[in-house]
């Protein structure tokens, strides 16, 4: 996610994250189909359904949705909160800025409220 956001820093990248028992094991990058991809993201319905089918085929669960904020802080915007259609999923927001204090952040967004989650990386040499 972070590498992709830095390679495409002029537009929001997006995708889904899947795994089991709260551990993300697979990323499914998607095309940003929004009419203004520099400031918002949207996954086209046909691509979204294709990714959901692949997640099911692999026996995984949707755990998170991710996107980047190329020019603003990586916290949920009012539009992110309004469009949080999957209340059981975490929402990861990535900053491509090289000086970002915390370039990968995750939030639980439910009932119009965003709560930051702790993100742990395992198996990455930590």
Secondary structure, DSSP 8 states (H G I E B T S, - for coil): -HHHHHHTTTS--EEEEEEETTEEEEEEEE----TTTTT-----HHHHHHHHHHHHHTT-EEEEEEEE-SSS-SS--HHHHHT---TTSEEEEE---TT-SSSEEEEEEETTEEEEE-----SS--
